[in-house]
Amino acid sequence: MTLDDTWIFPEYPVWPPEPDTFADWNTVDDPDGSLSEQNRQEAVLVDNALATKGGGEVARYLWKHLYEDPGIDVTLAPSTVDEWMEVSFTGFDGFTAPAPVRAANRDRTVATAIEFADRLNKPFKATFLAIGKDEKGDEYKGWIVTRGLPGSDQWYSAGVYSMSACTSVIARPGPAGRHPIKLVQQAHTYDVYDYDTNYDGSLPVEFVTGIELPGFRL
């Protein structure tokens, strides 16, 4: 981005680092199709349960996509992603909600742009990706693992997924707290089919996994 018009984000790191090979795809024999038909009927029950619960329109859309167009990328409506990016609480330790990630990214970028605008006494542009922390506490730039609030449409739609943000700020010299700035931020999400086989069926989402995983193997 120049000082006054367009802007360019740094490229996000490739995710996942080692793409799933989907080795379990279509590995279960079903000569007469009876197992597949039973699985599809169970999938309809899941859709009906989501419809009865209400408020799970995105989850229902993704669930149907899973069975009707498996393996094909799906893009959610920008309004859906915008809504998810406003979530400020996950309900789980160790997971930072999207809103705090975006806020930290914004604040760091603004502070840096202002610092250098004052230091150089001229307009300065700063562009930063969001900063995450790995299991060791070391910082990294790029995709950050998050999740939706339990019981929400986001929770049933994506469960655990990755998000990141990038902010670009142009700041001009000025008195403390009154620096003219121009700010643009985008947040992005990334997710893949991720089947957790370590479940006991005690939670609704685990019950669903007990249906979709066999379906994936069929």
N, C-alpha and C positions, 0 to 999 in steps of 0.2 A: 504494500500500500504506500502511496505517496502521502505527503502531509495533508492533502486536501481532497483526494478522491478515492479511488479504489484501494482495496487491501487484499492481501494474500495470507492465508493461514500456513503455518508449518505443516508438513505432512504428518498424519498420525502414524504411529508404529503399526506394523501388520499385526492383526489379532485374529485368531489365536496364534501364538508363535509357531506351534506345530498343529496344523489343521487336522481335524478328526478325519480318519480314513473311512468312517462308517462301515467298519469291518463286519458288524452284526446285521447290516441291512440285508433283508431277504435271505436269511440263512435257515429259516425253519421250513421244512417241507410241508406242503398243504395240498396234496394231490386233488382232492375233491372240492377244495375251497371252503370247507365247512368251518375251519378255524378262523379264516379271514372274515367270513360272514358273521360268526359269533362276535369277533372283535369289533366289527363295524356296528353291530347292535349295541354293544356295551358303550361304544363311543357316542352313540345317539343318546344313551342315558346320561352321559356326562354333559352333553349339550343341553339336555332338558333340565338337568340340575342347575346349571349355570343360569338358564332362562328363569327358573323358579326363584333362584336367589336374587336375581336382578342386579343391575349395575355392572355386569360383566360383558359388555358388548365387545370390547377388544379381545378378551379372552376367548369368547365364542368364535370371533372371526379367525383368530389364529388356530383354534382347535379344528375348525372346518378346513382351513388351509392345510393343516398337517395331514388330513386324510384325503383331501381332494387333489392337492398339488404338492406332495411330499418332495423335499429336496430342492424346491424352487424358492429363490429369495423372495421375501415379502417386505414391503416398505410400508410403515405405518403413516397415518396422516400427520402432518406437521403439528396440528393442534393437539394430537394425543401426546406426542413427544414433548411439546411445550408444557402440557399439564404435568407430565411426569417430572420434568426438570424443576418444577416448583415445589416438589416434595421435600420437606425439611427434616423428616424423622423416619427412620426405618424400623425401629423397635428391636434392633439386634445390635449387640456389642460387636465392634470390629467392622461395621459397615457404615460408611459415611453417606448420608443422603445427598442427592444431586444438588439441592439448593445451596448447602454449605460449600460444596466443591466449586460451584459457580461463583459464589461470593468471595471465596479466598482467591480464586483466579483473578477476579475483577480487581480486588483490593491491591493485590501484589502488582498487577500491571499498571494501575493508576499511580501507585506510590512511586514506582520506578520511572514512569514517564515524567511525573512532576519533579522528582529529584534531579533528573538529568536536564530538564528544561531550565530549571533554576541554575544548575551548575554551569551549563553552557550558555545561558542567557539567550536561548532561541527555542523555537518549537522542537519538540522531540517526540518521536514515535516509539512505543514499546509494544511488542507482541509476544505473549507467553501462552504456552499450553498449561493446563491444570497439572498440579503436582500431587502425586499419590505417594503412599508409603507401602513398602513390601512387608513381609512377615518379620523381617529383621529390623524394621524401622527405618530402612534406607529410603531416601526419596528417589522418585523417578518421574519422568514426564510421559503422559499418554493416558491409556485406558485405566479407569479406576473401577473396581468391582463394587457394585451397590445392589440394592434390592428394594422392592416395594413394601409398603406397610401391610402386614398380614391381614387378609380378608378383603383387600382392595382389588380392583380390576387389574391394576398394575402387578400386584402380587400373583394373581392367577395367570396373567398374560406372560410375564417374563421371569418371575421368581428372582433368581440371582442373574444379573446381567452387567455389562460393562458400559460406562459412560465417560465422557471427557468434555472439556470445555476449552475454548481458546478465546482470548480477549485481545483486542488491539485498541490502543489509546494514543491519541495525539494530545499532548499537553503543551501549554504555552506558559512562559514565565508570568508570575503574579504573586500577590501577597498571600501569606499563609491562609489556607482554607478558601481562597477565591481564585484558584487557577482555572482559566478557561480550558476545558477538555472536550474532546470528541471521542466517544467510546462506542465500540461495536463488539458484541459477543455472540458466539454461536456455541450451542451444546449439541453433542451427538451421542447416539447410543449404538451399541453393537451387541448382538446376541446370536447364539447358534443353538440348535437342538442339543440339549445336554441331558442325557438320561442317567440319573443317579440310581444305581442298582442297589444301594444300601438303604432299603426302606422296609418297614414292617406293616404298612397300610394303616397306621394309627391316625394319620392326618388326611384330610380331604385331598391335598395335593399329592400325597403318596398313593392314595387310592387311584388317582388319575394316572400316575406313573405306572401303576400295575396294569393299566389298560394300554397306554400308549407305547410302552416298551415292547410288549409282545407284538403289537401292531407293527412296530418298526422292524422287528425280526421276521415278520410274515411278508 
